[in-house]
């Protein structure tokens, strides 16, 4: 059995990536036939890892990478070695985005997707900033849902963050707003972190079930085919289960890159007003 984290550093990124991709395909094969036949996207989360490790993963075929903090993403994506060695790289932002950091995020080279839109105001700000950038392509965005109903808080102590996201009841209204009022954005799916450490022997993760139900409700109300609404759920500890129940986008870091050294990490994108208590991060 492949362990989450640790082993990747010993075996090398190429071996780790192959093992993860094999597990992804095994999970796809176990997926019920009534789910949309969407090949899951693997987002390699390179948080705290150096540019050389991103380039190594890219050289082994990985193209999509994710980061939690705007400053770290901007520095990494702007790194001359990455820009020259990884021309087809696609960056996902998967952390909580404060409105004062939107312009900085929009300046990230090769930004492909923002997975964490959690309000109409944030959507408006992102839309305006992306418009000013003058990109010929719309920015792909997901709407983040707080499926577990946990309190929102953040902490600088462990470089972890609590659960952000919309209450499930507001999902349709925000998606409608993006589709109607944000012409520079392309709504592509729903994202959740979910409760940490769910015991699968007790049945499917209820947070994943909530996201599945929300997609069904959203598609019915807005007349969108289900295959056009992605689900971003699943991390190193539970990505196979997430794919089996319908995830189309999994965020995996330590299983590919090894455990993180937070002593080398830049300060999180947050203000002191947000600080309360430690929780789990967006990816494990």
C-alpha positions as CSV (number, residue, x, y, z in Angstrom):
1,X,0.0,0.0,0.0
2,X,1.4,3.4,-1.0
3,X,1.7,5.7,2.0
4,X,0.6,9.4,1.7
5,X,3.8,11.5,2.0
6,X,7.3,10.5,2.9
7,X,7.9,7.8,0.3
8,X,7.9,10.2,-2.6
9,X,11.1,11.8,-1.3
10,X,12.8,8.5,-1.1
11,X,11.7,7.1,-4.4
12,X,11.9,10.2,-6.5
13,X,9.2,12.4,-8.0
14,X,8.9,10.4,-11.3
15,X,8.2,7.2,-9.4
16,X,5.8,9.0,-7.1
17,X,3.9,10.5,-10.0
18,X,3.6,7.2,-11.8
19,X,2.2,5.6,-8.6
20,X,-0.3,8.3,-8.1
21,X,-1.4,8.2,-11.7
22,X,-1.9,4.4,-11.5
23,X,-4.0,4.9,-8.4
24,X,-6.1,7.5,-10.2
25,X,-6.8,5.1,-13.0
26,X,-7.6,2.3,-10.6
27,X,-10.2,4.6,-8.9
28,X,-11.6,5.6,-12.3
29,X,-12.2,1.9,-13.1
30,X,-14.2,1.5,-9.9
31,X,-16.4,4.6,-10.6
32,X,-20.1,3.9,-11.2
33,X,-21.1,4.0,-14.8
34,X,-23.8,6.7,-14.2
35,X,-21.2,9.3,-13.3
36,X,-20.0,11.7,-16.1
37,X,-17.0,10.0,-17.9
38,X,-14.5,12.8,-17.1
39,X,-10.8,11.9,-16.8
40,X,-9.7,13.3,-13.4
41,X,-7.2,16.1,-13.5
42,X,-4.2,15.7,-11.2
43,X,-3.1,19.0,-9.6
44,X,0.4,18.6,-8.1
45,X,0.5,20.9,-5.1
46,X,4.1,22.2,-4.9
47,X,3.5,24.3,-1.7
48,X,6.9,25.0,0.1
49,X,8.8,23.0,-2.6
50,X,11.5,24.6,-4.8
51,X,11.3,25.4,-8.5
52,X,13.7,22.5,-9.3
53,X,11.1,20.0,-8.0
54,X,8.4,21.6,-10.1
55,X,10.6,21.3,-13.1
56,X,11.4,17.7,-12.3
57,X,7.7,16.8,-12.1
58,X,7.1,18.7,-15.4
59,X,9.9,16.7,-17.0
60,X,8.1,13.5,-15.9
61,X,4.9,14.7,-17.7
62,X,3.0,16.6,-15.1
63,X,1.6,19.9,-16.4
64,X,-0.9,21.1,-13.8
65,X,0.4,22.5,-10.5
66,X,-1.3,24.2,-7.5
67,X,-0.4,26.6,-4.8
68,X,-2.1,27.9,-1.7
69,X,-0.6,31.3,-1.2
70,X,-0.5,34.1,-3.7
71,X,3.0,35.4,-3.0
72,X,4.5,31.9,-3.2
73,X,2.6,31.2,-6.5
74,X,3.7,34.5,-8.0
75,X,7.4,33.9,-7.1
76,X,7.4,30.3,-8.3
77,X,5.4,30.9,-11.6
78,X,7.7,33.9,-12.4
79,X,10.9,31.9,-11.7
80,X,13.0,32.2,-14.9
81,X,13.9,28.5,-14.8
82,X,10.2,27.5,-14.7
83,X,9.3,30.0,-17.4
84,X,12.0,28.6,-19.7
85,X,11.8,24.9,-18.8
86,X,8.0,24.5,-18.5
87,X,6.3,26.3,-21.4
88,X,3.0,24.3,-21.1
89,X,2.7,24.6,-17.3
90,X,-0.8,25.4,-15.9
91,X,-1.2,26.9,-12.4
92,X,-4.2,26.5,-10.2
93,X,-4.7,28.7,-7.1
94,X,-6.3,26.6,-4.4
95,X,-6.0,28.7,-1.3
96,X,-8.2,31.4,0.3
97,X,-8.0,34.5,-1.8
98,X,-8.4,37.9,-0.1
99,X,-9.7,40.7,-2.2
100,X,-6.5,42.8,-1.6
101,X,-4.5,40.0,-3.3
102,X,-6.6,39.7,-6.4
103,X,-4.5,41.9,-8.6
104,X,-1.3,40.2,-7.5
105,X,-2.8,36.8,-8.4
106,X,-4.0,38.0,-11.8
107,X,-0.4,38.9,-12.6
108,X,0.8,35.2,-12.2
109,X,2.2,33.9,-15.5
110,X,0.3,30.8,-16.8
111,X,-2.5,31.1,-14.3
112,X,-5.1,28.6,-15.5
113,X,-7.7,28.3,-12.8
114,X,-8.9,29.8,-9.6
115,X,-10.6,27.1,-7.5
116,X,-11.7,29.2,-4.5
117,X,-14.2,31.9,-5.5
118,X,-16.4,32.1,-2.3
119,X,-18.5,35.3,-2.8
120,X,-20.1,37.5,-5.4
121,X,-17.8,40.4,-4.4
122,X,-14.7,38.3,-4.9
123,X,-16.0,37.1,-8.3
124,X,-16.6,40.7,-9.3
125,X,-13.1,41.8,-8.2
126,X,-11.5,38.9,-10.1
127,X,-13.6,39.5,-13.2
128,X,-12.6,43.2,-13.2
129,X,-8.9,42.5,-12.6
130,X,-8.7,39.8,-15.3
131,X,-10.5,42.1,-17.8
132,X,-7.9,44.8,-17.2
133,X,-5.2,42.3,-17.9
134,X,-6.6,41.9,-21.4
135,X,-6.2,38.2,-21.7
136,X,-7.9,36.7,-24.8
137,X,-9.1,33.7,-22.7
138,X,-11.6,33.8,-19.9
139,X,-10.2,32.7,-16.5
140,X,-11.6,29.4,-15.4
141,X,-13.0,29.5,-11.9
142,X,-14.6,27.1,-9.4
143,X,-16.9,28.1,-6.6
144,X,-15.7,26.8,-3.2
145,X,-18.3,25.3,-0.9
146,X,-18.0,24.9,2.9
147,X,-19.7,21.5,2.8
148,X,-18.7,20.6,6.4
149,X,-20.1,23.8,8.0
150,X,-17.0,24.2,10.0
151,X,-15.9,27.6,11.4
152,X,-13.7,29.8,9.2
153,X,-10.4,30.6,10.9
154,X,-6.7,30.7,10.1
155,X,-3.5,30.4,12.0
156,X,0.1,31.4,11.3
157,X,1.3,28.8,13.8
158,X,1.1,25.8,11.5
159,X,0.7,27.5,8.1
160,X,-2.7,25.8,8.0
161,X,-6.0,27.3,7.4
162,X,-9.6,26.6,8.2
163,X,-12.6,26.1,6.1
164,X,-13.5,28.9,3.7
165,X,-16.3,28.7,1.2
166,X,-20.0,29.4,0.6
167,X,-22.8,27.8,2.6
168,X,-24.3,25.2,0.3
169,X,-27.6,27.2,0.1
170,X,-25.8,30.1,-1.7
171,X,-24.2,28.0,-4.5
172,X,-26.7,28.5,-7.3
173,X,-27.0,32.3,-6.7
174,X,-23.2,32.8,-6.9
175,X,-22.9,30.6,-10.0
176,X,-25.8,32.5,-11.6
177,X,-24.0,35.7,-10.8
178,X,-20.7,34.6,-12.4
179,X,-22.5,33.4,-15.5
180,X,-24.5,36.6,-15.8
181,X,-22.3,39.4,-14.5
182,X,-18.7,38.2,-14.9
183,X,-18.0,37.9,-18.7
184,X,-14.3,37.5,-18.2
185,X,-14.7,34.4,-16.0
186,X,-15.7,30.8,-17.0
187,X,-17.5,28.9,-14.3
188,X,-16.2,25.3,-14.6
189,X,-17.1,23.6,-11.3
190,X,-17.4,23.3,-7.5
191,X,-14.7,22.7,-5.0
192,X,-14.6,21.6,-1.3
193,X,-11.9,20.7,1.2
194,X,-14.3,18.5,3.3
195,X,-13.8,17.4,6.8
196,X,-10.4,16.1,7.7
197,X,-9.8,12.4,8.5
198,X,-13.2,10.9,7.6
199,X,-13.3,7.2,8.4
200,X,-14.3,5.5,5.1
201,X,-15.3,2.4,7.0
202,X,-18.3,4.5,8.1
203,X,-19.4,5.0,4.5
204,X,-18.7,7.7,1.8
205,X,-17.4,11.0,2.9
206,X,-20.5,13.1,3.6
207,X,-18.8,16.3,2.3
208,X,-18.2,14.7,-1.1
209,X,-21.9,13.6,-1.1
210,X,-23.0,17.2,-0.4
211,X,-20.9,18.4,-3.4
212,X,-22.4,15.8,-5.7
213,X,-25.9,16.8,-4.6
214,X,-25.2,20.4,-5.1
215,X,-24.0,19.7,-8.7
216,X,-27.2,17.8,-9.3
217,X,-29.3,20.7,-7.9
218,X,-27.3,23.3,-9.8
219,X,-27.5,21.6,-13.1
220,X,-31.3,21.1,-12.8
221,X,-31.9,24.7,-11.9
222,X,-29.6,26.3,-14.5
223,X,-30.1,23.6,-17.2
224,X,-26.4,22.8,-17.3
225,X,-25.2,19.3,-18.4
226,X,-23.5,17.6,-15.4
227,X,-20.4,16.8,-17.4
228,X,-19.8,20.6,-17.7
229,X,-19.6,21.0,-13.9
230,X,-16.4,19.7,-12.5
231,X,-15.9,18.6,-8.8
232,X,-12.7,19.4,-7.1
233,X,-12.4,17.2,-4.1
234,X,-9.8,14.8,-2.7
235,X,-6.3,15.2,-1.5
236,X,-3.4,12.9,-0.7
237,X,-5.2,10.9,2.0
238,X,-8.5,10.4,0.2
239,X,-8.2,11.1,-3.5
240,X,-9.0,7.6,-4.7
241,X,-12.3,7.6,-2.7
242,X,-13.0,11.1,-4.1
243,X,-12.6,9.9,-7.7
244,X,-14.7,6.8,-7.0
245,X,-17.6,9.0,-6.0
246,X,-17.2,11.6,-8.8
247,X,-14.2,13.9,-8.3
248,X,-12.8,15.3,-11.6
249,X,-9.9,17.3,-10.0
250,X,-7.7,16.0,-7.1
251,X,-5.1,18.2,-5.3
252,X,-2.1,16.1,-4.3
253,X,1.1,17.4,-2.7
254,X,3.0,15.4,-0.1
255,X,2.4,12.0,-1.8
256,X,4.3,13.4,-4.9
257,X,6.8,15.8,-3.4
258,X,7.4,14.4,0.1
259,X,6.6,16.0,3.4
260,X,6.8,19.8,3.6
261,X,9.4,21.9,5.4
262,X,7.3,24.8,6.7
263,X,10.4,26.6,8.0
264,X,11.2,27.5,4.4
265,X,7.8,28.8,3.6
266,X,6.9,32.5,3.0
267,X,4.3,34.1,5.3
268,X,0.7,33.1,4.4
269,X,-1.6,35.6,2.6
270,X,-3.6,36.7,5.5
271,X,-4.1,39.6,7.8
272,X,-4.0,39.5,11.6
273,X,-7.7,40.1,11.8
274,X,-8.2,36.6,10.3
275,X,-6.2,34.7,12.9
276,X,-8.0,32.4,15.4
277,X,-6.9,28.8,15.7
278,X,-5.0,26.1,13.7
279,X,-6.9,23.8,11.4
280,X,-6.1,21.7,8.3
281,X,-4.7,23.0,5.1
282,X,-6.2,22.9,1.6
283,X,-4.1,20.0,0.6
284,X,-2.3,17.1,2.5
